[in-house]
Amino acid sequence: MRLRHSNIFRQGGYTFIELALITSLVGILSTTALPRFIDISSRSQEITEDDTVAKVQSGIHLYYMQSLVDGRQPLYPSTLDVATSGEATVQNPIFSEILSHPVMRDWAKESSNRYRGPTGQIFVYDPSLGSIVSEGDAAVDSRARYGNLIGDTGYLSIYDSGAILLKDTPLSYIPNLDDGTVQLTLYNGIKVETSDDNTAVLTFPDETQIEIPDVTHGYTPLKSDYSVSEDGLLYSGEYVGVYQGHVYQSDHSIEYQTKEYEANPETGSYNYDYSYTMNSNYSGGSLDADNGYVYSANYQQDKPSQSSGMLTRFKDGSYAGVYHDEQSYNMEYHYGSTEQDSENPIGFSRFNKYGSWYDTTSSFNGASKILETESRGRYEFSYEEYDLQAKQSKGEIKYNYESKHKYNQKTGSYSGNYRYVYDNGSDYSYRYSYDSRTRVYKYYYTDNKTGTSREYTYQY
């Protein structure tokens, strides 16, 4: 007699025993495979994180190299993005300054220059070194080796070891008090290392070197390299020198956007009209380990300057001219000095903004030999300054002015007047005159707002 399984023991073509066996096998496989799956997922996050860090590091160095190609100051980016603290999103992308496709997920910005990756690892960006490394590898304070901080403008730091550093730039002065040597890096990346026999080696950013036989005496121009483009519209150059224990550098570029000039060689008449952009930087420092200082001054124009003029000459020697000039630029200046074991260093960071324009007409009478000029214009100046306690002071000066001047070439006498009308409501006038026969100089001052006047007379 043959026994048959009932249909209740089959589900979808499998016997109950087969289903039980399959279920057990799946349970065993999932138990053994799950840890491996989790490990693969974690490893994938690590690979993705490492790949992102590598791309960010590459972008940082490309930024530095591009600054050299563009003729800009060879620096690493001061920040990697403008994202706010929090998770990376489409609206809050991370690493946008150095990646063509910024990170928009899985990462977070903890604070300025501090990031959290997909695995939870923290990465820190150091703009002075151009490096982004895990927090465990990053120095807790890369500047702690210089001792205790005794002054900080928020930009310029001075330590009790005598070290002076300008943040986010190469500019630094590091003395070695044991052997009296100095390591000085200028604003544009030029490095100078002195030896105890007063010799030094100067290294340029392109790794070329110059040996300096004596840094304490005389004047040594180390590099003078100026050039003009083929079209004559770009002037650029660099100068480096050492003078009695000090080193300094300057470089600038002047680019003419338009340039028109016409001249009549027979009469000497001419007219011109052009605009130009000028950028320059200067820096320097001491090569003395006991008394050190550094400075940097950088000029940048936010828009091209304009200049135009026309001069017409006549056969009797007379001439007449009209001139216009307009310019604006920003200046950033840092200065710090210290002495060995000094607790009272000197230092400040100052940011200035200038703007001005003026129109001038002039004429010279060939018969009477009298030169007359008349000008009007505007001047604007504002500043912010931070001392070594990071205390800020600020101010501004803005005024319109007009003036007239007259000079008698025959007698040597002259006279003129100025008027300054300030935006704050002040209004002053000045008049002056000099009589060459009596050798008497007179000066008049008037406060147009109060009516107060003063007169001064001098005889030479």
FENQUIQUI-V739470 format. One record per residue. N is the residue number from 1. RES is the residue in one letter. OMEGA is omega in whole degrees, 0 to 359 (NA if undefined). Layout:
n/res/omega
N/RES/OMEGA
N/RES/OMEGA
This chain:
n/res/omega
1/M/183
2/R/177
3/L/179
4/R/174
5/H/176
6/S/180
7/N/181
8/I/178
9/F/179
10/R/176
11/Q/178
12/G/175
13/G/179
14/Y/176
15/T/179
16/F/180
17/I/179
18/E/179
19/L/179
20/A/180
21/L/179
22/I/180
23/T/179
24/S/180
25/L/178
26/V/178
27/G/179
28/I/181
29/L/181
30/S/180
31/T/181
32/T/185
33/A/187
34/L/178
35/P/179
36/R/179
37/F/178
38/I/179
39/D/178
40/I/180
41/S/179
42/S/180
43/R/179
44/S/178
45/Q/179
46/E/180
47/I/179
48/T/180
49/E/179
50/D/180
51/D/179
52/T/180
53/V/180
54/A/179
55/K/178
56/V/179
57/Q/178
58/S/179
59/G/178
60/I/181
61/H/175
62/L/176
63/Y/180
64/Y/181
65/M/180
66/Q/178
67/S/177
68/L/180
69/V/182
70/D/182
71/G/177
72/R/177
73/Q/183
74/P/182
75/L/171
76/Y/180
77/P/181
78/S/176
79/T/181
80/L/179
81/D/176
82/V/181
83/A/174
84/T/180
85/S/182
86/G/182
87/E/176
88/A/178
89/T/177
90/V/180
91/Q/182
92/N/184
93/P/182
94/I/181
95/F/184
96/S/182
97/E/186
98/I/175
99/L/178
100/S/175
101/H/185
102/P/180
103/V/184
104/M/179
105/R/174
106/D/178
107/W/176
108/A/176
109/K/182
110/E/179
111/S/180
112/S/177
113/N/179
114/R/189
115/Y/176
116/R/181
117/G/182
118/P/180
119/T/183
120/G/180
121/Q/181
122/I/178
123/F/183
124/V/178
125/Y/177
126/D/183
127/P/179
128/S/180
129/L/183
130/G/184
131/S/171
132/I/185
133/V/178
134/S/185
135/E/179
136/G/180
137/D/182
138/A/176
139/A/178
140/V/175
141/D/185
142/S/182
143/R/182
144/A/181
145/R/180
146/Y/178
147/G/184
148/N/178
149/L/180
150/I/177
151/G/183
152/D/178
153/T/190
154/G/178
155/Y/183
156/L/181
157/S/178
158/I/184
159/Y/182
160/D/174
161/S/184
162/G/180
163/A/177
164/I/182
165/L/174
166/L/187
167/K/176
168/D/175
169/T/178
170/P/188
171/L/180
172/S/177
173/Y/183
174/I/179
175/P/171
176/N/187
177/L/180
178/D/181
179/D/176
180/G/180
181/T/184
182/V/168
183/Q/183
184/L/175
185/T/182
186/L/186
187/Y/183
188/N/175
189/G/177
190/I/182
191/K/177
192/V/177
193/E/181
194/T/175
195/S/184
196/D/176
197/D/177
198/N/172
199/T/180
200/A/174
201/V/179
202/L/183
203/T/179
204/F/180
205/P/179
206/D/177
207/E/173
208/T/186
209/Q/174
210/I/177
211/E/181
212/I/185
213/P/182
214/D/182
215/V/188
216/T/185
217/H/170
218/G/184
219/Y/183
220/T/173
221/P/186
222/L/182
223/K/175
224/S/189
225/D/179
226/Y/181
227/S/177
228/V/181
229/S/183
230/E/179
231/D/177
232/G/184
233/L/180
234/L/176
235/Y/179
236/S/180
237/G/181
238/E/179
239/Y/179
240/V/180
241/G/176
242/V/181
243/Y/174
244/Q/175
245/G/179
246/H/176
247/V/182
248/Y/178
249/Q/175
250/S/171
251/D/183
252/H/172
253/S/176
254/I/181
255/E/179
256/Y/179
257/Q/175
258/T/181
259/K/178
260/E/181
261/Y/177
262/E/182
263/A/175
264/N/185
265/P/181
266/E/183
267/T/184
268/G/177
269/S/179
270/Y/170
271/N/182
272/Y/179
273/D/179
274/Y/173
275/S/183
276/Y/175
277/T/181
278/M/175
279/N/181
280/S/173
281/N/180
282/Y/174
283/S/181
284/G/179
285/G/182
286/S/174
287/L/179
288/D/183
289/A/181
290/D/181
291/N/186
292/G/173
293/Y/170
294/V/174
295/Y/171
296/S/177
297/A/184
298/N/181
299/Y/176
300/Q/178
301/Q/179
302/D/172
303/K/183
304/P/172
305/S/180
306/Q/179
307/S/178
308/S/180
309/G/179
310/M/178
311/L/179
312/T/180
313/R/180
314/F/187
315/K/182
316/D/179
317/G/178
318/S/175
319/Y/178
320/A/183
321/G/177
322/V/184
323/Y/176
324/H/178
325/D/181
326/E/181
327/Q/174
328/S/179
329/Y/178
330/N/177
331/M/176
332/E/185
333/Y/177
334/H/179
335/Y/176
336/G/177
337/S/181
338/T/175
339/E/180
340/Q/179
341/D/181
342/S/174
343/E/180
344/N/180
345/P/177
346/I/178
347/G/177
348/F/173
349/S/186
350/R/180
351/F/183
352/N/174
353/K/182
354/Y/172
355/G/180
356/S/168
357/W/175
358/Y/173
359/D/182
360/T/171
361/T/180
362/S/178
363/S/179
364/F/180
365/N/184
366/G/182
367/A/183
368/S/182
369/K/180
370/I/178
371/L/179
372/E/177
373/T/179
374/E/184
375/S/170
376/R/182
377/G/180
378/R/180
379/Y/178
380/E/179
381/F/175
382/S/182
383/Y/167
384/E/181
385/E/179
386/Y/178
387/D/185
388/L/171
389/Q/179
390/A/177
391/K/185
392/Q/168
393/S/182
394/K/179
395/G/179
396/E/176
397/I/179
398/K/180
399/Y/169
400/N/181
401/Y/174
402/E/183
403/S/174
404/K/182
405/H/181
406/K/181
407/Y/179
408/N/183
409/Q/180
410/K/185
411/T/184
412/G/179
413/S/179
414/Y/180
415/S/179
416/G/178
417/N/177
418/Y/168
419/R/180
420/Y/178
421/V/185
422/Y/179
423/D/180
424/N/177
425/G/179
426/S/184
427/D/184
428/Y/174
429/S/179
430/Y/174
431/R/179
432/Y/176
433/S/177
434/Y/178
435/D/184
436/S/181
437/R/180
438/T/182
439/R/179
440/V/177
441/Y/180
442/K/183
443/Y/182
444/Y/178
445/Y/180
446/T/171
447/D/185
448/N/180
449/K/182
450/T/183
451/G/180
452/T/180
453/S/175
454/R/180
455/E/179
456/Y/179
457/T/179
458/Y/174
459/Q/183
460/Y/NA
